[in-house]
Amino acid sequence: MTVPDTNPSTPILITGAEIARLAGVRPSAVSNWKRRHPDFPTEAEEGLFDRAQIVAWLRAAGKSVHLPEQDSIESAVLQATYAVRDLPGVFDTPEVLLQLFALRAAASGRYERLTPLARAWGRIEAANDPGLVYSSTADALTMSDPDLARALRVSSVVSQLRPSDWTRLIETVGHFHPRSTDWGDASTVLLEDFAKRRGAKAGNVDSGPSLVDIMTALLEPLEGTVYDPACGRAVFLGSTWERYSDTVTQLYGQEIREQTWRLGFLHLLLQGASFQLVTGDTMVDDRLWQLRADRIAVEPPFGLRLASVEQMDGDPRWFLGLPPKGHADLAWVQHVVFHLADSGIGVVVLPTTALTRRGRSEVIIRTGLLEADYVDAVLYLPPGMLTSVSIPTAILVLQKDRVNRAGRVLFLDARQLGTPERGGVRSFQPPEIVKIGRTIQRWRDGRLEPEAQFSGIGTTDEIVANGSALGPSRYIQYAVKITEINGEPIRSRQKRLTTTVKERLAALPTVEATIRQQLSAIDPVDGPSFSHHRLGDLLITDPLPGIRQREGGEGDPTPYVTTGMVIQGQPILANVPAESTFGHVRGRMVRRGDLLLVTRGIDGHRSVACAIVRFDVPASFSNWLIRLRPDQRRLDPDYLRLYLTSRRGRAALAGAATGSVIANLRHDTLKDIEVHLPALEEQKALVACLTAIETQMSQFDETLEACRTTYDTVREGLVAGILSLRNAMIETENEVGTNAHR
């Protein structure tokens, strides 16, 4: 891995995945932060964030930060991409940058096929007309390496570039060191970024990263020859070589579009793979006819129509029957079976409708696949597995040699797995991928026990009897008899919760009366009689205690308040939690009654993190917090908290905040905030009234939550036959109903 030499004044842009690595969390946590925290930094560019702003926010929020010693190749490539975003066509066509990556990598000496181009970069860099030199360089390879010459061919985008545009491109790519850069990773990042920005608009629907991982898990062990008959940009093939180059001997692929073929060719070349990539329409022009591969994976284009089905008659690939004109899905399935080695495994990504459609020709093909015992497993996936397309998908697993599983098919339902990420793409976590992989391996080893709501087994005879439909609902047990909830038997749980609800309902009249009493004490007034004060005049500005440190672990541990604690509000409103204490603490100190405000994150009038210290012992607090110590002879701390968290107080704080990117609070700006105060006794009375209402409201919330939990328990118990209605209750209800009818 390497980082290009960058201008220190240029901001470092990072992706959401890199933010997760910085904070040591999953990407889904970053998505939650963006939704829940209005002060989360906004995107500097589409999908990219200013790293300095992110680091500042993480520290302000009390979260851990793991800064790498150097920028990742991901960040470096994305910065290079955005550096040329205004050049005509370059931002929307990764081909140009990928070609320049290949020329730059030629000088590394690591790529034998690029050896003739070892000095090409220097010639282009020194030329007055770099475009002309580049074109002649590609043409010179036509005789010696025609495929490489095709991959480096001047595109319409390149032909439009001016010498000044070339200068920008050369300078941008020149920052990458030819020997220390991982060019395989660089090409992967470039293609992934292009897929995210363009998706289906680029003429392709690309596999999401999790789909590639799932296909890989279904094909393991990956070994021998690997083939993708609709390889696109060779994302799957490149990932396979990167992970399994020790066991995979050769990659094969076919792609219909010339430009996409060039991207795949250059990607595999920079991965250092041993490969053969051909162009042509796989359905009507199978260029790898003689190939019988050990592993095949294909994500064919969805909705493809076969305009010339009649011309396909006689092709031995359609040994189970000609596919219908309107749907090419099962043609791809037969193509994979035709190209499988005797012990090979193939996976085909399909729309779920292809597995259940009742068209005569498709039923015949599916029946033939089942009776020939080629269908090994069916995996149903949630929407969002493909970029820019939300259509439900499934994976059909094919295998010829199924001695220990003959006449049976495994069904897996993963539609409840995965997490939605940016752009609606579904992301599977590593444990979920492992679960799918281990299940398929146990199935192949003959030791699988079906798991309710996830896996089931159907016989060929019953599947054919059901119209050869390969849906999971008939073969996976979904209706599971639940006898426990959260480890507690339903019977005892129902008794415990019913008692709790009855006690809470009995207390509701008191709760209601208290709220009525408090609300009746509040009346409108003609005009506020509050006095006006500067906040700075109401604070005690005694000298800070300075640095304090417990030495040798002597004495009681000192509580430490982080920014996250203030945002959550709980630890500083309760007793000292054990996990929040330290034996050796340095820092500023707070005491009971002090207010703590987060210094960053005041966004408009929407939020302010403010809480009161309730500890009976002094506490040290984070440098990202501001301490306010009210003069309690004039200002009640709880009233100040209510004031600052009100709409009026939030607006005042927003007006006092400084900073154009992230709003900051400072002691000096806080002092000028105007506070409207009643007399001290009235402050306390107002706080007592609102606190009483707040407390009673929480009683309502807890009672309602207890009712919901009890209802859920009773419902599960009734449908499972563990709980039942008493006969007396039923008879009483019948009697009431009869009287009502009369």
C-alpha positions in Angstrom: 0.0 0.0 0.0 1.1 3.5 -0.7 -0.1 7.0 -0.6 0.5 9.5 -3.4 2.4 12.6 -2.5 -0.4 15.1 -1.7 -0.5 18.8 -1.2 -0.8 19.4 2.6 -3.4 22.1 2.0 -5.6 19.6 0.1 -8.2 18.1 2.5 -8.0 14.3 2.9 -11.3 12.8 1.8 -12.4 9.4 3.2 -15.4 7.1 2.6 -17.9 5.8 5.1 -16.1 2.5 5.3 -12.9 4.3 6.3 -14.8 6.3 9.0 -15.8 2.9 10.4 -12.2 1.8 10.5 -11.1 5.1 12.1 -13.7 4.6 14.9 -13.2 0.8 15.1 -16.9 0.2 14.4 -19.1 -1.4 11.7 -20.2 0.6 8.7 -23.8 0.3 9.9 -22.8 2.3 13.1 -21.6 5.2 10.9 -24.9 5.1 9.0 -26.7 5.4 12.4 -24.5 8.4 13.4 -25.4 10.2 10.2 -29.1 9.7 10.8 -29.2 10.4 14.5 -26.7 13.2 15.0 -27.5 16.4 13.1 -24.0 17.7 13.9 -22.3 14.8 11.9 -20.1 16.4 9.3 -21.7 16.8 5.8 -20.1 15.3 2.7 -17.3 17.3 1.2 -18.0 15.4 -2.1 -20.5 12.8 -3.0 -19.8 9.8 -0.7 -16.6 11.4 0.7 -16.0 13.3 4.0 -13.2 15.6 5.2 -11.1 13.4 7.5 -10.1 16.3 9.7 -13.8 17.1 10.4 -14.6 13.4 11.0 -11.7 13.1 13.5 -12.8 16.2 15.3 -16.4 15.0 15.5 -15.4 11.5 16.8 -13.3 13.1 19.5 -16.0 15.6 20.5 -18.5 12.7 20.7 -16.1 10.8 23.0 -15.5 8.0 20.5 -12.2 6.3 19.9 -10.1 7.3 16.9 -7.5 4.9 15.3 -5.5 7.1 13.0 -3.4 5.1 10.5 0.2 6.0 10.0 -0.5 6.7 6.3 -3.6 7.2 4.2 -5.2 4.1 2.7 -5.0 3.3 -1.0 -8.8 3.8 -1.1 -8.5 7.4 0.0 -5.6 8.0 -2.4 -7.4 6.7 -5.4 -10.6 8.6 -4.6 -8.7 11.8 -4.2 -7.1 11.2 -7.6 -10.5 10.5 -9.2 -12.0 13.7 -7.8 -8.9 15.7 -8.8 -9.8 15.2 -12.4 -13.6 15.4 -12.0 -13.9 18.5 -14.3 -12.1 16.9 -17.2 -14.5 16.1 -20.1 -15.7 12.5 -19.6 -12.9 11.3 -17.3 -14.9 11.4 -14.1 -17.6 9.2 -15.7 -15.2 6.8 -17.4 -12.7 5.0 -15.2 -11.1 3.5 -18.4 -8.7 6.5 -18.9 -7.4 6.4 -15.3 -7.1 2.6 -15.4 -5.1 2.7 -18.6 -2.7 5.3 -17.0 -2.5 3.1 -13.9 -1.2 0.3 -16.2 1.4 2.5 -17.8 2.5 3.8 -14.4 2.7 0.2 -13.0 4.8 -0.9 -16.0 7.8 0.7 -14.4 7.5 -1.4 -11.3 8.9 -4.5 -13.0 6.3 -6.7 -11.4 4.2 -7.3 -14.5 5.9 -9.3 -17.2 3.2 -8.5 -19.8 3.8 -4.8 -19.2 7.6 -5.0 -19.7 7.5 -3.4 -23.3 5.8 -0.4 -21.7 8.4 0.1 -18.9 9.6 3.4 -20.3 6.3 4.6 -21.7 5.4 6.7 -18.8 8.6 8.7 -19.0 8.0 9.4 -22.7 4.5 10.5 -22.2 5.4 12.7 -19.2 8.1 14.5 -21.2 6.1 14.9 -24.4 4.7 18.2 -25.7 1.7 16.3 -26.9 1.1 13.5 -24.4 -2.0 12.3 -26.2 -0.2 11.6 -29.4 2.6 9.7 -27.7 0.0 7.7 -25.7 -1.8 6.7 -28.9 1.4 5.6 -30.6 2.4 3.6 -27.6 -0.9 1.6 -27.7 -0.6 1.1 -31.5 3.0 -0.3 -31.2 1.6 -3.3 -29.3 -0.8 -4.4 -32.0 1.5 -7.1 -33.4 3.2 -8.3 -30.2 0.2 -8.3 -27.8 -3.1 -7.5 -29.6 -5.2 -7.9 -26.5 -3.1 -5.5 -24.5 -3.2 -3.1 -27.4 -7.0 -3.3 -27.4 -7.1 -2.6 -23.7 -5.0 0.5 -24.1 -6.8 1.7 -27.2 -7.5 5.4 -27.4 -11.2 5.9 -26.5 -13.5 8.7 -27.5 -12.9 10.4 -24.1 -9.1 10.4 -24.6 -9.3 11.8 -28.1 -11.1 14.8 -26.7 -8.4 15.7 -24.2 -6.3 18.8 -24.7 -2.6 18.9 -23.8 -3.5 20.8 -20.6 -5.9 18.0 -19.6 -3.2 15.5 -20.2 -0.9 17.5 -17.9 -3.4 17.3 -15.1 -3.9 13.5 -15.6 -0.2 12.8 -15.7 0.4 14.9 -12.6 -2.4 13.2 -10.7 -1.4 9.6 -11.6 2.3 10.5 -11.2 1.8 10.9 -7.5 1.5 7.1 -7.2 4.9 5.4 -6.8 5.2 2.6 -9.4 6.9 0.1 -7.1 5.3 0.6 -3.7 1.7 1.1 -4.9 -0.6 -2.0 -4.7 -2.0 -1.6 -8.2 -4.5 -4.4 -7.7 -6.1 -2.6 -4.8 -6.0 0.7 -6.7 -7.9 -0.8 -9.7 -10.4 -2.4 -7.4 -11.1 0.9 -5.6 -11.4 2.8 -8.9 -14.0 0.3 -10.3 -16.0 0.2 -7.0 -16.2 4.0 -6.9 -17.4 4.1 -10.5 -20.1 1.5 -9.8 -21.3 3.5 -6.8 -21.4 6.8 -8.7 -22.9 5.4 -11.9 -24.6 2.1 -11.2 -27.1 1.0 -13.8 -26.7 4.3 -15.6 -23.3 3.0 -16.9 -25.1 0.2 -18.7 -24.4 -2.4 -16.1 -25.9 -3.6 -12.8 -23.0 -4.5 -10.6 -22.7 -6.9 -7.8 -22.7 -5.4 -4.4 -19.6 -6.4 -2.3 -21.7 -8.8 -0.2 -23.0 -10.7 -3.3 -19.5 -11.4 -4.4 -18.7 -12.7 -0.9 -21.8 -14.9 -0.8 -21.0 -16.4 -4.3 -17.5 -17.1 -3.1 -18.8 -18.9 0.1 -21.1 -21.1 -2.1 -18.2 -22.1 -4.4 -15.6 -22.9 -1.7 -13.1 -24.4 -1.9 -12.2 -22.3 -4.9 -9.6 -24.1 -6.9 -8.6 -25.0 -10.5 -10.2 -23.0 -13.3 -12.8 -20.3 -12.6 -15.1 -19.0 -15.3 -17.5 -16.0 -15.5 -19.5 -16.0 -18.8 -20.9 -12.5 -18.2 -17.8 -11.1 -16.4 -18.5 -7.3 -16.9 -15.5 -5.5 -15.2 -14.3 -8.8 -13.8 -15.1 -7.8 -10.3 -15.8 -11.4 -9.2 -12.8 -12.8 -11.1 -10.5 -10.2 -9.6 -11.7 -10.9 -6.1 -11.3 -14.6 -6.6 -7.6 -14.2 -7.7 -6.9 -11.8 -4.9 -8.1 -14.3 -2.3 -7.3 -17.7 -3.8 -4.4 -17.2 -6.1 -2.6 -20.2 -4.3 -5.3 -22.7 -5.4 -6.9 -21.1 -8.5 -4.9 -21.8 -11.7 -6.6 -19.8 -14.4 -9.4 -17.3 -14.8 -11.7 -17.2 -17.8 -14.4 -14.6 -18.8 -16.5 -13.3 -21.6 -18.0 -9.8 -21.9 -20.2 -8.5 -24.6 -19.2 -4.8 -24.5 -15.8 -3.7 -25.8 -15.3 -0.9 -23.3 -16.3 -3.0 -20.3 -14.0 -5.8 -21.6 -11.1 -3.3 -21.5 -11.9 -2.4 -17.9 -12.0 -6.1 -16.9 -8.8 -6.9 -18.8 -6.8 -4.1 -17.2 -8.3 -4.9 -13.7 -7.1 -8.5 -13.9 -3.8 -7.5 -15.4 -3.1 -5.2 -12.5 -4.2 -7.9 -10.1 -1.3 -10.0 -11.5 -3.8 -12.8 -12.5 -3.4 -15.5 -15.0 -6.5 -15.0 -17.2 -8.1 -15.2 -20.6 -10.9 -12.6 -21.4 -12.8 -12.7 -24.6 -15.5 -10.5 -26.1 -18.8 -11.5 -27.7 -22.4 -12.3 -27.0 -22.2 -15.4 -24.8 -25.7 -16.6 -25.8 -25.1 -16.7 -29.5 -21.3 -16.7 -29.8 -19.8 -18.9 -27.1 -16.1 -18.0 -27.5 -14.9 -20.5 -24.9 -16.7 -23.5 -26.3 -14.2 -26.1 -25.2 -13.9 -24.9 -21.6 -15.0 -27.1 -18.8 -14.4 -25.2 -15.6 -14.1 -26.3 -12.0 -15.9 -23.2 -10.7 -18.4 -21.0 -12.5 -20.1 -17.9 -11.2 -22.4 -15.6 -13.3 -24.6 -12.7 -12.6 -26.3 -12.4 -16.0 -28.1 -9.2 -17.1 -31.7 -9.3 -15.8 -34.6 -8.9 -18.2 -32.6 -10.1 -21.2 -34.7 -11.1 -24.2 -33.6 -13.6 -26.8 -34.5 -12.2 -30.1 -33.4 -15.2 -32.2 -34.3 -18.3 -30.2 -35.0 -20.2 -33.4 -31.4 -19.7 -34.6 -30.3 -21.3 -31.3 -32.0 -24.6 -32.1 -29.5 -27.4 -32.3 -27.0 -25.8 -29.9 -26.0 -28.6 -27.4 -26.1 -26.1 -24.6 -29.9 -26.2 -24.7 -30.0 -29.9 -24.0 -33.1 -29.5 -21.7 -35.0 -27.3 -24.2 -35.0 -23.9 -25.8 -35.6 -21.0 -23.4 -38.5 -18.6 -24.1 -37.9 -15.4 -26.0 -38.9 -13.2 -23.2 -36.7 -14.7 -20.5 -33.0 -15.7 -20.9 -32.5 -16.6 -17.2 -32.7 -20.4 -17.7 -30.5 -20.2 -20.8 -27.7 -18.9 -18.5 -28.4 -21.8 -16.1 -28.1 -24.4 -19.0 -24.9 -22.6 -20.2 -23.3 -23.0 -16.8 -24.2 -26.7 -16.6 -22.8 -27.3 -20.1 -19.4 -25.7 -19.1 -19.1 -27.4 -15.7 -16.3 -30.0 -15.2 -17.6 -33.3 -13.8 -16.8 -32.3 -10.3 -17.4 -28.6 -10.8 -19.7 -26.2 -8.9 -21.6 -23.3 -10.5 -23.7 -20.5 -9.1 -26.1 -18.3 -11.1 -27.7 -15.1 -9.8 -31.3 -14.9 -10.9 -34.5 -12.9 -10.3 -36.6 -15.0 -7.9 -39.4 -15.1 -10.6 -37.1 -17.2 -12.8 -37.4 -20.0 -10.2 -41.2 -20.0 -10.0 -42.6 -18.9 -13.3 -45.1 -21.3 -14.8 -44.4 -20.9 -18.5 -44.4 -24.3 -20.1 -40.8 -24.1 -21.5 -39.4 -22.9 -18.2 -41.2 -25.6 -16.2 -39.7 -28.2 -18.6 -36.2 -26.9 -18.2 -36.4 -26.7 -14.4 -37.9 -30.3 -14.3 -35.0 -31.5 -16.5 -32.4 -29.9 -14.2 -34.1 -31.5 -11.1 -34.4 -35.0 -12.7 -30.8 -34.8 -13.9 -29.9 -34.0 -10.3 -28.0 -30.9 -11.2 -29.7 -28.5 -8.7 -27.8 -28.6 -5.4 -29.1 -25.6 -3.5 -31.3 -22.5 -3.8 -30.5 -19.4 -1.8 -33.0 -16.6 -1.6 -31.6 -13.1 -0.9 -33.0 -9.8 0.3 -33.5 -6.8 -2.2 -30.5 -4.5 -2.6 -27.9 -7.1 -3.5 -27.2 -5.3 -6.8 -26.3 -1.7 -7.2 -29.1 0.6 -8.4 -31.6 -2.3 -8.6 -33.8 -3.5 -5.8 -35.3 -6.5 -7.5 -35.5 -9.6 -5.3 -32.7 -12.1 -6.2 -31.7 -15.7 -5.6 -28.7 -17.9 -6.3 -29.1 -21.2 -7.9 -26.2 -23.6 -7.0 -25.5 -26.3 -9.6 -23.3 -29.4 -9.2 -23.0 -32.6 -11.3 -21.4 -34.9 -8.8 -23.9 -35.1 -5.9 -23.5 -38.7 -4.7 -24.4 -38.2 -1.1 -27.2 -35.7 -1.8 -28.8 -37.4 -4.8 -32.5 -36.6 -5.2 -32.5 -33.8 -2.6 -32.2 -30.0 -2.8 -31.2 -27.6 -0.1 -33.2 -24.4 0.4 -31.8 -21.4 2.2 -33.7 -18.2 3.1 -31.4 -15.3 3.8 -34.0 -12.6 3.2 -33.9 -11.5 6.8 -30.1 -11.1 6.9 -28.0 -8.1 5.9 -28.1 -4.4 6.7 -29.2 -1.6 4.4 -26.4 0.7 3.6 -25.9 3.9 1.5 -27.9 3.8 -1.8 -30.1 0.9 -0.7 -27.4 -1.7 -1.2 -27.7 -4.6 1.3 -24.5 -5.4 3.3 -23.9 -8.7 4.9 -21.7 -8.9 8.0 -18.9 -11.5 8.1 -20.7 -13.8 10.6 -23.7 -13.9 8.2 -21.4 -14.9 5.3 -19.8 -17.5 7.5 -23.3 -18.9 8.4 -24.2 -19.3 4.8 -20.8 -20.9 3.9 -20.9 -23.3 6.9 -24.4 -24.4 6.1 -23.6 -25.3 2.5 -20.5 -27.1 3.6 -22.4 -29.2 6.2 -24.9 -30.0 3.4 -22.2 -31.2 1.1 -20.6 -33.2 4.0 -24.0 -34.9 4.6 -24.4 -33.7 8.2 -26.8 -30.8 7.9 -29.7 -30.4 10.4 -32.3 -28.0 8.9 -32.7 -24.7 10.9 -36.2 -23.3 11.3 -36.8 -20.1 9.2 -33.4 -20.5 7.5 -32.8 -23.9 5.9 -34.8 -26.8 4.7 -34.5 -29.8 2.4 -36.9 -30.9 -0.4 -36.8 -34.1 -2.5 -36.7 -34.0 -6.3 -40.0 -35.9 -6.5 -42.0 -33.4 -4.3 -40.5 -30.4 -6.0 -41.4 -31.7 -9.4 -44.9 -32.6 -8.1 -45.2 -28.9 -7.1 -44.6 -27.7 -10.6 -40.8 -27.6 -10.3 -41.1 -24.3 -8.5 -37.9 -23.6 -6.5 -39.4 -21.3 -3.8 -38.4 -22.0 -0.2 -41.8 -21.7 1.5 -42.8 -25.4 1.1 -39.5 -26.8 2.4 -38.4 -24.5 5.2 -40.2 -24.6 8.5 -41.3 -21.1 9.2 -44.0 -21.6 11.9 -41.9 -22.5 14.9 -43.5 -23.2 18.2 -42.0 -20.7 20.6 -41.9 -21.8 24.3 -39.6 -19.2 25.6 -39.0 -15.4 25.1 -35.5 -14.1 26.0 -34.8 -17.4 27.8 -37.9 -17.1 30.1 -40.7 -19.7 29.8 -43.9 -18.1 28.4 -46.1 -19.3 31.3 -44.0 -17.7 34.0 -43.3 -14.6 31.9 -47.0 -14.1 31.4 -47.8 -14.3 35.1 -44.9 -12.0 36.0 -45.8 -9.4 33.4 -49.6 -9.5 34.2 -48.9 -8.8 37.8 -46.7 -5.9 36.8 -49.3 -4.4 34.5 -52.0 -4.7 37.1 -49.9 -2.8 39.6 -49.0 -0.1 37.1 -52.7 0.3 36.0 -53.7 0.6 39.7 -51.2 3.5 40.1 -52.4 5.4 37.0 -55.2 7.3 38.8 -52.5 8.8 41.1 -50.4 9.6 38.0 -53.3 11.3 36.3 -54.2 13.3 39.4 -50.6 14.5 39.8 -50.5 15.7 36.2 -53.9 17.4 36.5 -52.7 19.1 39.7 -49.5 20.4 38.1 -51.2 21.6 34.9 -53.9 23.4 36.9 -51.2 25.5 38.5 -50.1 26.9 35.2 -52.0 29.9 33.8 -51.3 32.3 30.9 -50.0 35.7 31.9 -50.4 39.1 30.1 -46.6 39.6 29.9 -43.5 38.0 31.4 -42.2 39.7 34.5 -38.7 38.1 34.2 -35.6 40.1 34.6 -32.8 40.0 31.9 -29.3 38.9 32.7 -26.1 38.0 30.9 -25.2 34.3 31.5 -21.7 35.4 32.4 -23.1 37.4 35.3 -24.8 34.3 36.7 -21.8 32.0 36.8 -19.1 31.5 39.5 -15.8 31.9 37.7 -13.6 30.6 40.4 -10.1 29.5 39.3 -10.0 26.1 37.7 -8.6 23.5 40.1 -5.9 22.8 37.5 -4.4 19.4 36.9 -5.3 16.7 39.5 -3.9 13.3 39.6 -4.5 10.3 41.9 -1.1 8.9 42.7 -0.4 5.2 43.1 -4.0 4.4 43.0 -4.5 5.8 46.5 -8.0 6.9 47.6 -11.3 6.5 45.8 -11.3 6.4 42.0 -12.2 9.6 40.3 -15.2 9.6 38.0 -14.5 10.8 34.5 -17.2 12.3 32.3 -16.9 11.9 28.5 -18.7 13.8 25.8 -20.7 10.7 25.0 -21.9 10.5 28.6 -23.3 14.0 28.3 -25.0 13.3 25.0 -26.6 10.1 26.5 -27.4 11.9 29.8 -27.4 8.9 32.0 -24.1 8.4 33.7 -24.0 12.0 35.1 -27.6 11.8 36.3 -27.1 8.7 38.4 -24.6 7.1 40.7 -21.0 6.7 39.5 -20.8 3.7 37.1 -17.8 1.5 37.7 -16.8 1.5 34.1 -16.6 5.4 34.1 -14.0 5.6 36.9 -10.2 5.6 36.7 -7.5 5.3 39.3 -5.2 7.9 37.6 -7.0 10.9 36.2 -5.8 14.2 35.0 -8.1 17.0 34.0 -10.5 19.8 35.1 -12.9 19.0 37.8 -16.7 19.4 38.2 -19.0 18.9 41.2 -22.6 18.3 41.9 -24.8 21.0 40.4 -22.4 22.0 37.6 -23.7 22.0 34.0 -21.7 20.4 31.2 -22.2 21.4 27.5 -20.7 19.8 24.5 -18.4 22.3 22.8 -19.3 21.1 19.3 -22.4 20.2 17.3 -24.8 23.2 17.7 -26.5 22.9 14.4 -29.1 25.6 13.8 -31.7 25.4 16.6 -32.0 21.7 16.5 -29.9 20.2 19.3 -27.8 21.0 22.3 -26.2 18.4 24.6 -26.5 19.7 28.2 -26.7 17.8 31.5 -26.2 18.4 35.2 -23.6 16.6 37.3 -25.3 14.5 40.0 -22.2 12.9 41.5 -21.6 13.3 45.2 -17.8 13.2 44.5 -15.8 15.6 42.3 -15.4 14.4 38.7 -12.9 15.1 35.9 -14.4 15.9 32.5 -13.4 15.8 28.9 -11.6 18.6 27.2 -14.5 18.7 24.7 -16.9 19.8 27.3 -17.6 23.2 28.8 -18.4 23.6 32.5 -20.9 26.1 33.7 -21.0 26.6 37.5 -24.2 28.7 38.3 -24.3 31.0 41.2 -27.0 29.1 43.1 -27.9 32.1 45.1 -29.4 33.6 41.9 -29.8 30.8 39.4 -31.1 27.2 39.9 -29.0 24.7 37.9 -32.0 22.7 36.8 -33.7 25.9 35.6 -30.6 26.8 33.5 -30.7 23.3 32.0 -34.4 23.6 31.1 -33.7 27.1 29.6 -30.7 26.0 27.5 -32.5 22.9 26.1 -35.7 24.9 25.3 -36.2 26.3 21.8 -35.3 29.8 23.1 -32.1 28.5 24.7 -31.1 26.4 21.7 -31.5 29.4 19.5 -29.4 31.5 21.8 -26.6 28.9 21.8 -26.8 28.6 18.0 -26.3 32.3 17.7 -23.3 32.2 20.1 -21.6 29.4 18.2 -18.7 30.1 15.9 -17.2 28.2 13.0 -18.3 27.8 9.4 -18.1 24.0 9.1 -18.8 22.7 12.6 -20.4 25.1 15.1 -18.2 25.6 18.2 -19.1 26.9 21.6 -16.6 28.9 23.7 -16.6 30.3 27.2 -16.3 33.9 26.0 -19.2 33.7 23.5 -21.4 31.9 26.1 -21.1 34.8 28.6 -23.1 37.2 26.4 -26.1 34.9 26.1 -29.2 36.7 27.5 -31.2 34.7 30.1 -34.7 35.7 31.3 -35.0 34.9 35.0 -37.9 34.8 37.4 -37.1 35.0 41.1 -35.0 32.1 42.5 -38.0 30.6 44.4 -40.1 30.7 41.3 -37.3 29.1 39.3 -37.4 26.2 41.7 -41.2 26.0 41.6 -41.2 25.9 37.8 -38.5 23.2 37.8 -40.5 21.1 40.4 -43.7 21.4 38.3 -42.1 20.4 35.0 -40.0 17.6 36.7 -43.2 16.2 38.3 -45.0 16.2 34.9 -41.9 14.6 33.3 -41.8 11.9 36.0 -45.5 11.1 35.6 -45.1 11.0 31.8 -42.4 8.3 32.3 -44.8 6.3 34.4 -47.3 6.4 31.5 -44.5 5.3 29.1 -43.4 2.5 31.3 -47.0 1.3 31.8 -47.6 1.4 28.1 -44.4 -0.5 27.4 -45.3 -3.1 30.0 -48.7 -3.6 28.3 -47.0 -4.0 24.9 -44.6 -6.6 26.3 -47.4 -8.5 28.0 -49.5 -8.4 24.9 -46.6 -9.9 22.9 -46.1 -12.6 25.4 -49.8 -13.5 25.5 -50.1 -13.5 21.7 -47.2 -15.9 21.4 -48.5 -18.1 24.1 -52.0 -18.3 22.7 -50.9 -19.2 19.1 -48.4 -21.8 20.5 -51.1 -23.4 22.7 -49.2 -22.7 25.9 -51.8 -20.2 27.1 -55.6 -20.4 26.8 -58.7 -18.5 27.8 -60.5 -19.8 30.8 -63.8 -21.5 30.1 -65.6 -19.2 32.6 -64.4 -16.2 30.8 -65.6 -17.6 27.5 -69.0 -18.5 29.0 -69.3 -15.0 30.5 -68.5 -13.4 27.2 -71.1 -15.6 25.4 -73.6 -14.6 28.0 -72.9 -10.9 27.6 -73.1 -11.3 23.8 -76.5 -13.0 24.1 -77.9 -10.4 26.4 -76.7 -7.6 24.1 -78.4 -9.4 21.1 -81.7 -9.5 23.0 
